[in-house]
Amino acid sequence: MKILIDMNLSPLWVPFLVEHGIEAIHWSTIGDPTAPDSQILDHAASNGLVVFTHDLDFGMLLAASKSKGPSVLQVRTQDVLPAAIGVPILQAIERAREHLEAGAIVTVDLAQHRIRLLPI
């Protein structure tokens, strides 16, 4: 599994995830920083990437399109830096790996994570 980190999350996530054995790339290194969410989703779907975001729009776009992918890992907390929520994110990825690989939206906060299988 390879993760595409959306613009609303810090590029600091790349080395954090890589250090923990997860391939990751930040959108700013491969695409237009002002690209619409739909373009990021299309790129992720075409390249087998999981979108990691703090933006709820990705889930709405997937629901509206009734798409089976790409998977989205969305974080719902105020402090979205790896130092604050890195461990819960790693735990959610590990617990939901099979679902993320198959097509799901995984929502993570500091207390729990929720999995919704695609299509919605």
N, CA, C and O atoms as a GROMACS GRO file, in nm:
protein
  480
    1MET      N    1   0.084  -0.117   0.000
    1MET     CA    2   0.000   0.000   0.000
    1MET      C    3   0.089   0.124   0.000
    1MET      O    4   0.188   0.132   0.072
    2LYS      N    5   0.050   0.219  -0.084
    2LYS     CA    6   0.121   0.346  -0.092
    2LYS      C    7   0.022   0.458  -0.064
    2LYS      O    8  -0.092   0.455  -0.112
    3ILE      N    9   0.065   0.557   0.013
    3ILE     CA   10  -0.024   0.664   0.057
    3ILE      C   11   0.012   0.795  -0.011
    3ILE      O   12   0.129   0.834  -0.018
    4LEU      N   13  -0.092   0.862  -0.061
    4LEU     CA   14  -0.080   0.995  -0.120
    4LEU      C   15  -0.132   1.095  -0.017
    4LEU      O   16  -0.249   1.091   0.019
    5ILE      N   17  -0.046   1.182   0.030
    5ILE     CA   18  -0.081   1.279   0.133
    5ILE      C   19  -0.132   1.406   0.067
    5ILE      O   20  -0.063   1.467  -0.015
    6ASP      N   21  -0.251   1.446   0.105
    6ASP     CA   22  -0.318   1.563   0.051
    6ASP      C   23  -0.248   1.691   0.098
    6ASP      O   24  -0.173   1.690   0.195
    7MET      N   25  -0.274   1.800   0.027
    7MET     CA   26  -0.213   1.929   0.057
    7MET      C   27  -0.248   1.983   0.196
    7MET      O   28  -0.172   2.063   0.251
    8ASN      N   29  -0.359   1.941   0.252
    8ASN     CA   30  -0.396   1.996   0.383
    8ASN      C   31  -0.325   1.926   0.499
    8ASN      O   32  -0.351   1.957   0.616
    9LEU      N   33  -0.236   1.834   0.468
    9LEU     CA   34  -0.152   1.771   0.569
    9LEU      C   35  -0.006   1.802   0.538
    9LEU      O   36   0.033   1.817   0.422
   10SER      N   37   0.073   1.812   0.641
   10SER     CA   38   0.214   1.848   0.629
   10SER      C   39   0.295   1.744   0.552
   10SER      O   40   0.270   1.624   0.563
   11PRO      N   41   0.394   1.791   0.475
   11PRO     CA   42   0.488   1.698   0.413
   11PRO      C   43   0.569   1.618   0.516
   11PRO      O   44   0.634   1.520   0.481
   12LEU      N   45   0.566   1.659   0.643
   12LEU     CA   46   0.634   1.584   0.748
   12LEU      C   47   0.581   1.441   0.761
   12LEU      O   48   0.648   1.354   0.817
   13TRP      N   49   0.460   1.417   0.709
   13TRP     CA   50   0.404   1.282   0.712
   13TRP      C   51   0.485   1.185   0.626
   13TRP      O   52   0.490   1.066   0.657
   14VAL      N   53   0.547   1.232   0.520
   14VAL     CA   54   0.620   1.141   0.430
   14VAL      C   55   0.732   1.069   0.505
   14VAL      O   56   0.731   0.946   0.509
   15PRO      N   57   0.828   1.142   0.565
   15PRO     CA   58   0.934   1.068   0.635
   15PRO      C   59   0.882   0.987   0.754
   15PRO      O   60   0.936   0.881   0.785
   16PHE      N   61   0.778   1.035   0.821
   16PHE     CA   62   0.721   0.961   0.933
   16PHE      C   63   0.668   0.825   0.886
   16PHE      O   64   0.701   0.722   0.944
   17LEU      N   65   0.588   0.826   0.781
   17LEU     CA   66   0.531   0.700   0.732
   17LEU      C   67   0.639   0.608   0.675
   17LEU      O   68   0.638   0.488   0.701
   18VAL      N   69   0.731   0.666   0.598
   18VAL     CA   70   0.840   0.586   0.540
   18VAL      C   71   0.922   0.520   0.650
   18VAL      O   72   0.961   0.404   0.639
   19GLU      N   73   0.949   0.595   0.756
   19GLU     CA   74   1.025   0.541   0.870
   19GLU      C   75   0.954   0.420   0.932
   19GLU      O   76   1.018   0.334   0.993
   20HIS      N   77   0.823   0.415   0.916
   20HIS     CA   78   0.745   0.304   0.971
   20HIS      C   79   0.705   0.202   0.864
   20HIS      O   80   0.611   0.125   0.882
   21GLY      N   81   0.778   0.203   0.752
   21GLY     CA   82   0.761   0.100   0.651
   21GLY      C   83   0.644   0.118   0.557
   21GLY      O   84   0.600   0.022   0.493
   22ILE      N   85   0.592   0.241   0.546
   22ILE     CA   86   0.477   0.267   0.459
   22ILE      C   87   0.522   0.364   0.349
   22ILE      O   88   0.570   0.474   0.378
   23GLU      N   89   0.506   0.323   0.225
   23GLU     CA   90   0.539   0.412   0.114
   23GLU      C   91   0.446   0.532   0.115
   23GLU      O   92   0.325   0.516   0.134
   24ALA      N   93   0.501   0.651   0.094
   24ALA     CA   94   0.420   0.771   0.098
   24ALA      C   95   0.478   0.878   0.008
   24ALA      O   96   0.599   0.885  -0.014
   25ILE      N   97   0.388   0.961  -0.044
   25ILE     CA   98   0.428   1.074  -0.128
   25ILE      C   99   0.332   1.189  -0.098
   25ILE      O  100   0.213   1.167  -0.075
   26HIS      N  101   0.383   1.310  -0.099
   26HIS     CA  102   0.299   1.428  -0.075
   26HIS      C  103   0.257   1.485  -0.210
   26HIS      O  104   0.338   1.496  -0.302
   27TRP      N  105   0.129   1.522  -0.222
   27TRP     CA  106   0.076   1.573  -0.348
   27TRP      C  107   0.160   1.688  -0.403
   27TRP      O  108   0.173   1.702  -0.525
   28SER      N  109   0.216   1.772  -0.317
   28SER     CA  110   0.294   1.888  -0.361
   28SER      C  111   0.414   1.850  -0.446
   28SER      O  112   0.465   1.933  -0.521
   29THR      N  113   0.461   1.725  -0.434
   29THR     CA  114   0.578   1.683  -0.512
   29THR      C  115   0.541   1.623  -0.647
   29THR      O  116   0.629   1.599  -0.730
   30ILE      N  117   0.411   1.599  -0.669
   30ILE     CA  118   0.372   1.535  -0.796
   30ILE      C  119   0.261   1.607  -0.870
   30ILE      O  120   0.238   1.578  -0.988
   31GLY      N  121   0.192   1.700  -0.804
   31GLY     CA  122   0.078   1.764  -0.869
   31GLY      C  123   0.066   1.911  -0.835
   31GLY      O  124   0.141   1.965  -0.753
   32ASP      N  125  -0.028   1.974  -0.900
   32ASP     CA  126  -0.056   2.116  -0.878
   32ASP      C  127  -0.116   2.134  -0.739
   32ASP      O  128  -0.218   2.073  -0.707
   33PRO      N  129  -0.053   2.217  -0.655
   33PRO     CA  130  -0.104   2.238  -0.520
   33PRO      C  131  -0.247   2.294  -0.516
   33PRO      O  132  -0.316   2.280  -0.415
   34THR      N  133  -0.292   2.355  -0.625
   34THR     CA  134  -0.428   2.411  -0.629
   34THR      C  135  -0.526   2.318  -0.701
   34THR      O  136  -0.639   2.358  -0.730
   35ALA      N  137  -0.484   2.198  -0.730
   35ALA     CA  138  -0.570   2.103  -0.802
   35ALA      C  139  -0.696   2.073  -0.722
   35ALA      O  140  -0.693   2.068  -0.599
   36PRO      N  141  -0.807   2.054  -0.792
   36PRO     CA  142  -0.930   2.018  -0.720
   36PRO      C  143  -0.918   1.877  -0.662
   36PRO      O  144  -0.840   1.794  -0.710
   37ASP      N  145  -0.997   1.851  -0.559
   37ASP     CA  146  -0.996   1.720  -0.495
   37ASP      C  147  -1.025   1.608  -0.594
   37ASP      O  148  -0.970   1.498  -0.582
   38SER      N  149  -1.110   1.635  -0.691
   38SER     CA  150  -1.143   1.532  -0.790
   38SER      C  151  -1.020   1.488  -0.868
   38SER      O  152  -1.007   1.370  -0.902
   39GLN      N  153  -0.930   1.581  -0.897
   39GLN     CA  154  -0.807   1.546  -0.970
   39GLN      C  155  -0.716   1.459  -0.882
   39GLN      O  156  -0.653   1.365  -0.931
   40ILE      N  157  -0.709   1.491  -0.755
   40ILE     CA  158  -0.627   1.411  -0.663
   40ILE      C  159  -0.686   1.270  -0.652
   40ILE      O  160  -0.611   1.172  -0.653
   41LEU      N  161  -0.817   1.260  -0.640
   41LEU     CA  162  -0.881   1.128  -0.636
   41LEU      C  163  -0.855   1.049  -0.763
   41LEU      O  164  -0.824   0.930  -0.757
   42ASP      N  165  -0.867   1.114  -0.877
   42ASP     CA  166  -0.842   1.045  -1.005
   42ASP      C  167  -0.700   0.994  -1.011
   42ASP      O  168  -0.676   0.880  -1.054
   43HIS      N  169  -0.604   1.076  -0.970
   43HIS     CA  170  -0.464   1.034  -0.972
   43HIS      C  171  -0.443   0.915  -0.878
   43HIS      O  172  -0.377   0.817  -0.914
   44ALA      N  173  -0.500   0.923  -0.759
   44ALA     CA  174  -0.485   0.814  -0.663
   44ALA      C  175  -0.547   0.685  -0.717
   44ALA      O  176  -0.488   0.578  -0.705
   45ALA      N  177  -0.665   0.696  -0.776
   45ALA     CA  178  -0.731   0.577  -0.831
   45ALA      C  179  -0.649   0.516  -0.944
   45ALA      O  180  -0.635   0.394  -0.952
   46SER      N  181  -0.594   0.600  -1.031
   46SER     CA  182  -0.516   0.552  -1.145
   46SER      C  183  -0.385   0.486  -1.104
   46SER      O  184  -0.331   0.404  -1.178
   47ASN      N  185  -0.335   0.523  -0.987
   47ASN     CA  186  -0.203   0.475  -0.945
   47ASN      C  187  -0.208   0.385  -0.822
   47ASN      O  188  -0.104   0.354  -0.764
   48GLY      N  189  -0.326   0.343  -0.782
   48GLY     CA  190  -0.339   0.251  -0.670
   48GLY      C  191  -0.294   0.309  -0.537
   48GLY      O  192  -0.235   0.239  -0.455
   49LEU      N  193  -0.324   0.437  -0.514
   49LEU     CA  194  -0.282   0.505  -0.392
   49LEU      C  195  -0.399   0.525  -0.297
   49LEU      O  196  -0.513   0.538  -0.341
   50VAL      N  197  -0.370   0.527  -0.168
   50VAL     CA  198  -0.467   0.563  -0.065
   50VAL      C  199  -0.449   0.711  -0.036
   50VAL      O  200  -0.336   0.755  -0.012
   51VAL      N  201  -0.556   0.789  -0.039
   51VAL     CA  202  -0.548   0.932  -0.009
   51VAL      C  203  -0.556   0.952   0.142
   51VAL      O  204  -0.648   0.902   0.207
   52PHE      N  205  -0.459   1.023   0.197
   52PHE     CA  206  -0.456   1.058   0.339
   52PHE      C  207  -0.485   1.206   0.348
   52PHE      O  208  -0.413   1.287   0.290
   53THR      N  209  -0.591   1.244   0.422
   53THR     CA  210  -0.638   1.382   0.420
   53THR      C  211  -0.702   1.424   0.552
   53THR      O  212  -0.734   1.342   0.637
   54HIS      N  213  -0.718   1.554   0.565
   54HIS     CA  214  -0.792   1.614   0.677
   54HIS      C  215  -0.919   1.677   0.621
   54HIS      O  216  -0.992   1.743   0.694
   55ASP      N  217  -0.945   1.657   0.494
   55ASP     CA  218  -1.055   1.719   0.420
   55ASP      C  219  -1.170   1.619   0.406
   55ASP      O  220  -1.150   1.508   0.356
   56LEU      N  221  -1.289   1.658   0.448
   56LEU     CA  222  -1.405   1.569   0.440
   56LEU      C  223  -1.463   1.560   0.300
   56LEU      O  224  -1.547   1.474   0.274
   57ASP      N  225  -1.421   1.648   0.209
   57ASP     CA  226  -1.474   1.648   0.073
   57ASP      C  227  -1.447   1.518  -0.003
   57ASP      O  228  -1.527   1.479  -0.088
   58PHE      N  229  -1.337   1.452   0.027
   58PHE     CA  230  -1.304   1.329  -0.046
   58PHE      C  231  -1.410   1.222  -0.024
   58PHE      O  232  -1.450   1.155  -0.118
   59GLY      N  233  -1.455   1.207   0.098
   59GLY     CA  234  -1.561   1.111   0.127
   59GLY      C  235  -1.689   1.144   0.055
   59GLY      O  236  -1.758   1.056   0.004
   60MET      N  237  -1.722   1.274   0.051
   60MET     CA  238  -1.844   1.316  -0.018
   60MET      C  239  -1.834   1.290  -0.168
   60MET      O  240  -1.931   1.249  -0.231
   61LEU      N  241  -1.716   1.315  -0.226
   61LEU     CA  242  -1.696   1.289  -0.370
   61LEU      C  243  -1.711   1.140  -0.400
   61LEU      O  244  -1.773   1.102  -0.500
   62LEU      N  245  -1.655   1.056  -0.315
   62LEU     CA  246  -1.667   0.912  -0.336
   62LEU      C  247  -1.811   0.866  -0.322
   62LEU      O  248  -1.857   0.781  -0.398
   63ALA      N  249  -1.882   0.920  -0.225
   63ALA     CA  250  -2.022   0.883  -0.206
   63ALA      C  251  -2.106   0.927  -0.325
   63ALA      O  252  -2.191   0.852  -0.373
   64ALA      N  253  -2.083   1.049  -0.374
   64ALA     CA  254  -2.160   1.101  -0.487
   64ALA      C  255  -2.136   1.020  -0.614
   64ALA      O  256  -2.227   1.002  -0.694
   65SER      N  257  -2.013   0.973  -0.632
   65SER     CA  258  -1.979   0.899  -0.754
   65SER      C  259  -2.007   0.749  -0.742
   65SER      O  260  -2.003   0.676  -0.841
   66LYS      N  261  -2.036   0.704  -0.620
   66LYS     CA  262  -2.057   0.561  -0.593
   66LYS      C  263  -1.937   0.477  -0.639
   66LYS      O  264  -1.951   0.363  -0.682
   67SER      N  265  -1.821   0.537  -0.627
   67SER     CA  266  -1.697   0.474  -0.671
   67SER      C  267  -1.649   0.370  -0.570
   67SER      O  268  -1.680   0.377  -0.451
   68LYS      N  269  -1.573   0.273  -0.620
   68LYS     CA  270  -1.512   0.171  -0.535
   68LYS      C  271  -1.371   0.210  -0.492
   68LYS      O  272  -1.304   0.133  -0.423
   69GLY      N  273  -1.327   0.325  -0.531
   69GLY     CA  274  -1.193   0.367  -0.492
   69GLY      C  275  -1.160   0.502  -0.551
   69GLY      O  276  -1.232   0.553  -0.636
   70PRO      N  277  -1.052   0.558  -0.506
   70PRO     CA  278  -0.950   0.502  -0.418
   70PRO      C  279  -0.994   0.507  -0.272
   70PRO      O  280  -1.091   0.574  -0.238
   71SER      N  281  -0.923   0.436  -0.190
   71SER     CA  282  -0.950   0.443  -0.047
   71SER      C  283  -0.904   0.578   0.007
   71SER      O  284  -0.813   0.641  -0.047
   72VAL      N  285  -0.969   0.619   0.115
   72VAL     CA  286  -0.936   0.746   0.179
   72VAL      C  287  -0.918   0.721   0.328
   72VAL      O  288  -0.999   0.656   0.393
   73LEU      N  289  -0.809   0.774   0.380
   73LEU     CA  290  -0.780   0.774   0.523
   73LEU      C  291  -0.794   0.919   0.567
   73LEU      O  292  -0.709   1.002   0.533
   74GLN      N  293  -0.899   0.950   0.642
   74GLN     CA  294  -0.918   1.089   0.683
   74GLN      C  295  -0.906   1.102   0.833
   74GLN      O  296  -0.958   1.022   0.910
   75VAL      N  297  -0.835   1.207   0.872
   75VAL     CA  298  -0.811   1.233   1.012
   75VAL      C  299  -0.904   1.346   1.057
   75VAL      O  300  -0.922   1.445   0.987
   76ARG      N  301  -0.962   1.328   1.177
   76ARG     CA  302  -1.055   1.427   1.230
   76ARG      C  303  -1.009   1.469   1.369
   76ARG      O  304  -1.060   1.420   1.470
   77THR      N  305  -0.915   1.558   1.371
   77THR     CA  306  -0.865   1.615   1.495
   77THR      C  307  -0.802   1.750   1.462
   77THR      O  308  -0.776   1.779   1.345
   78GLN      N  309  -0.777   1.830   1.562
   78GLN     CA  310  -0.722   1.963   1.537
   78GLN      C  311  -0.573   1.960   1.504
   78GLN      O  312  -0.530   2.022   1.407
   79ASP      N  313  -0.496   1.891   1.583
   79ASP     CA  314  -0.351   1.884   1.561
   79ASP      C  315  -0.323   1.764   1.472
   79ASP      O  316  -0.333   1.649   1.515
   80VAL      N  317  -0.288   1.791   1.347
   80VAL     CA  318  -0.272   1.685   1.248
   80VAL      C  319  -0.126   1.656   1.212
   80VAL      O  320  -0.098   1.603   1.105
   81LEU      N  321  -0.036   1.692   1.301
   81LEU     CA  322   0.106   1.663   1.277
   81LEU      C  323   0.140   1.522   1.326
   81LEU      O  324   0.078   1.471   1.418
   82PRO      N  325   0.239   1.460   1.264
   82PRO     CA  326   0.277   1.324   1.305
   82PRO      C  327   0.312   1.313   1.454
   82PRO      O  328   0.281   1.212   1.516
   83ALA      N  329   0.373   1.415   1.511
   83ALA     CA  330   0.410   1.410   1.653
   83ALA      C  331   0.287   1.397   1.741
   83ALA      O  332   0.294   1.339   1.850
   84ALA      N  333   0.173   1.450   1.697
   84ALA     CA  334   0.051   1.447   1.778
   84ALA      C  335  -0.033   1.322   1.753
   84ALA      O  336  -0.086   1.265   1.847
   85ILE      N  337  -0.045   1.279   1.626
   85ILE     CA  338  -0.138   1.170   1.596
   85ILE      C  339  -0.075   1.056   1.515
   85ILE      O  340  -0.145   0.971   1.462
   86GLY      N  341   0.056   1.056   1.509
   86GLY     CA  342   0.124   0.952   1.431
   86GLY      C  343   0.091   0.811   1.475
   86GLY      O  344   0.062   0.725   1.391
   87VAL      N  345   0.095   0.785   1.604
   87VAL     CA  346   0.069   0.649   1.654
   87VAL      C  347  -0.074   0.605   1.623
   87VAL      O  348  -0.093   0.495   1.572
   88PRO      N  349  -0.177   0.687   1.652
   88PRO     CA  350  -0.313   0.644   1.614
   88PRO      C  351  -0.330   0.620   1.464
   88PRO      O  352  -0.405   0.532   1.423
   89ILE      N  353  -0.262   0.698   1.382
   89ILE     CA  354  -0.270   0.679   1.236
   89ILE      C  355  -0.206   0.545   1.198
   89ILE      O  356  -0.264   0.470   1.120
   90LEU      N  357  -0.090   0.516   1.252
   90LEU     CA  358  -0.026   0.388   1.224
   90LEU      C  359  -0.113   0.271   1.268
   90LEU      O  360  -0.125   0.171   1.197
   91GLN      N  361  -0.174   0.283   1.384
   91GLN     CA  362  -0.263   0.177   1.434
   91GLN      C  363  -0.383   0.159   1.342
   91GLN      O  364  -0.423   0.046   1.311
   92ALA      N  365  -0.441   0.270   1.298
   92ALA     CA  366  -0.557   0.262   1.208
   92ALA      C  367  -0.519   0.199   1.075
   92ALA      O  368  -0.594   0.118   1.022
   93ILE      N  369  -0.404   0.235   1.021
   93ILE     CA  370  -0.358   0.176   0.895
   93ILE      C  371  -0.341   0.026   0.911
   93ILE      O  372  -0.384  -0.052   0.825
   94GLU      N  373  -0.278  -0.016   1.020
   94GLU     CA  374  -0.257  -0.159   1.041
   94GLU      C  375  -0.389  -0.234   1.058
   94GLU      O  376  -0.408  -0.340   0.999
   95ARG      N  377  -0.478  -0.180   1.138
   95ARG     CA  378  -0.606  -0.247   1.162
   95ARG      C  379  -0.695  -0.250   1.039
   95ARG      O  380  -0.772  -0.344   1.019
   96ALA      N  381  -0.685  -0.147   0.956
   96ALA     CA  382  -0.774  -0.134   0.839
   96ALA      C  383  -0.705  -0.168   0.708
   96ALA      O  384  -0.763  -0.146   0.601
   97ARG      N  385  -0.584  -0.220   0.713
   97ARG     CA  386  -0.506  -0.244   0.590
   97ARG      C  387  -0.584  -0.320   0.484
   97ARG      O  388  -0.587  -0.278   0.369
   98GLU      N  389  -0.646  -0.428   0.521
   98GLU     CA  390  -0.721  -0.509   0.425
   98GLU      C  391  -0.833  -0.427   0.360
   98GLU      O  392  -0.854  -0.435   0.239
   99HIS      N  393  -0.903  -0.348   0.439
   99HIS     CA  394  -1.011  -0.265   0.388
   99HIS      C  395  -0.957  -0.153   0.299
   99HIS      O  396  -1.015  -0.123   0.194
  100LEU      N  397  -0.847  -0.090   0.340
  100LEU     CA  398  -0.787   0.015   0.259
  100LEU      C  399  -0.741  -0.039   0.124
  100LEU      O  400  -0.751   0.029   0.022
  101GLU      N  401  -0.691  -0.160   0.123
  101GLU     CA  402  -0.646  -0.221  -0.002
  101GLU      C  403  -0.764  -0.258  -0.091
  101GLU      O  404  -0.750  -0.263  -0.214
  102ALA      N  405  -0.880  -0.285  -0.032
  102ALA     CA  406  -0.998  -0.327  -0.108
  102ALA      C  407  -1.085  -0.210  -0.151
  102ALA      O  408  -1.155  -0.218  -0.252
  103GLY      N  409  -1.082  -0.101  -0.075
  103GLY     CA  410  -1.165   0.016  -0.104
  103GLY      C  411  -1.250   0.054   0.015
  103GLY      O  412  -1.351  -0.010   0.044
  104ALA      N  413  -1.208   0.160   0.086
  104ALA     CA  414  -1.280   0.201   0.206
  104ALA      C  415  -1.245   0.345   0.241
  104ALA      O  416  -1.146   0.401   0.195
  105ILE      N  417  -1.331   0.402   0.322
  105ILE     CA  418  -1.300   0.530   0.385
  105ILE      C  419  -1.278   0.498   0.532
  105ILE      O  420  -1.367   0.444   0.599
  106VAL      N  421  -1.160   0.530   0.583
  106VAL     CA  422  -1.127   0.507   0.722
  106VAL      C  423  -1.112   0.644   0.788
  106VAL      O  424  -1.029   0.725   0.748
  107THR      N  425  -1.195   0.668   0.888
  107THR     CA  426  -1.193   0.795   0.960
  107THR      C  427  -1.129   0.772   1.095
  107THR      O  428  -1.166   0.680   1.169
  108VAL      N  429  -1.031   0.857   1.128
  108VAL     CA  430  -0.952   0.839   1.250
  108VAL      C  431  -0.959   0.965   1.334
  108VAL      O  432  -0.940   1.076   1.284
  109ASP      N  433  -0.986   0.948   1.464
  109ASP     CA  434  -0.965   1.055   1.560
  109ASP      C  435  -0.881   0.998   1.673
  109ASP      O  436  -0.836   0.884   1.664
  110LEU      N  437  -0.859   1.073   1.778
  110LEU     CA  438  -0.770   1.024   1.884
  110LEU      C  439  -0.827   0.907   1.962
  110LEU      O  440  -0.752   0.832   2.024
  111ALA      N  441  -0.958   0.890   1.960
  111ALA     CA  442  -1.020   0.785   2.041
  111ALA      C  443  -1.050   0.657   1.964
  111ALA      O  444  -1.051   0.549   2.022
  112GLN      N  445  -1.074   0.668   1.832
  112GLN     CA  446  -1.120   0.551   1.758
  112GLN      C  447  -1.099   0.569   1.608
  112GLN      O  448  -1.055   0.675   1.562
  113HIS      N  449  -1.131   0.465   1.534
  113HIS     CA  450  -1.139   0.480   1.389
  113HIS      C  451  -1.261   0.404   1.339
  113HIS      O  452  -1.304   0.305   1.399
  114ARG      N  453  -1.316   0.453   1.229
  114ARG     CA  454  -1.437   0.394   1.171
  114ARG      C  455  -1.407   0.358   1.026
  114ARG      O  456  -1.337   0.432   0.956
  115ILE      N  457  -1.459   0.245   0.981
  115ILE     CA  458  -1.436   0.197   0.845
  115ILE      C  459  -1.570   0.192   0.772
  115ILE      O  460  -1.667   0.135   0.822
  116ARG      N  461  -1.574   0.253   0.654
  116ARG     CA  462  -1.690   0.241   0.565
  116ARG      C  463  -1.640   0.185   0.434
  116ARG      O  464  -1.554   0.244   0.370
  117LEU      N  465  -1.694   0.071   0.394
  117LEU     CA  466  -1.652   0.008   0.269
  117LEU      C  467  -1.711   0.081   0.150
  117LEU      O  468  -1.821   0.135   0.157
  118LEU      N  469  -1.636   0.084   0.042
  118LEU     CA  470  -1.681   0.148  -0.082
  118LEU      C  471  -1.745   0.044  -0.172
  118LEU      O  472  -1.706  -0.073  -0.165
  119PRO      N  473  -1.840   0.079  -0.257
  119PRO     CA  474  -1.898   0.213  -0.269
  119PRO      C  475  -1.996   0.242  -0.156
  119PRO      O  476  -2.052   0.151  -0.094
  120ILE      N  477  -2.016   0.371  -0.132
  120ILE     CA  478  -2.109   0.415  -0.028
  120ILE      C  479  -2.244   0.436  -0.091
  120ILE      O  480  -2.339   0.474  -0.022
   0.00000   0.00000   0.00000
